[in-house]
Amino acid sequence: MADPVDNENILHETDVESSVREDLEGSGQVGYDNAHIADASVAHALNSTFSDTEAEAALNALGVKINAILDILQANGLMAAS
């Protein structure tokens, strides 16, 4: 019987690789596209009657996009959730 700790011959290696591949493919994780996130606006023109609500809305929209990117990174195991 093969030694399961043998670094050159892993017991049931093909089955393990197949199982891991199926888990990754079925989970929508690494290597698969996630939902598209629209580009954030990079041009903000503040008019002469500038208001705090304009700046707040722009910052909130940017925060939503940043959080969507973080969610994708976490869902794909590329960063810790907390």
Secondary structure, DSSP 4 states (H G I P E B T S, - for coil): ---TT-SSS-TTHHHHHHHHHHHHHHHT-TTS-----PPPP------TT--HHHHHHHHHHHHHHHHHHHHHHHHTTSS---
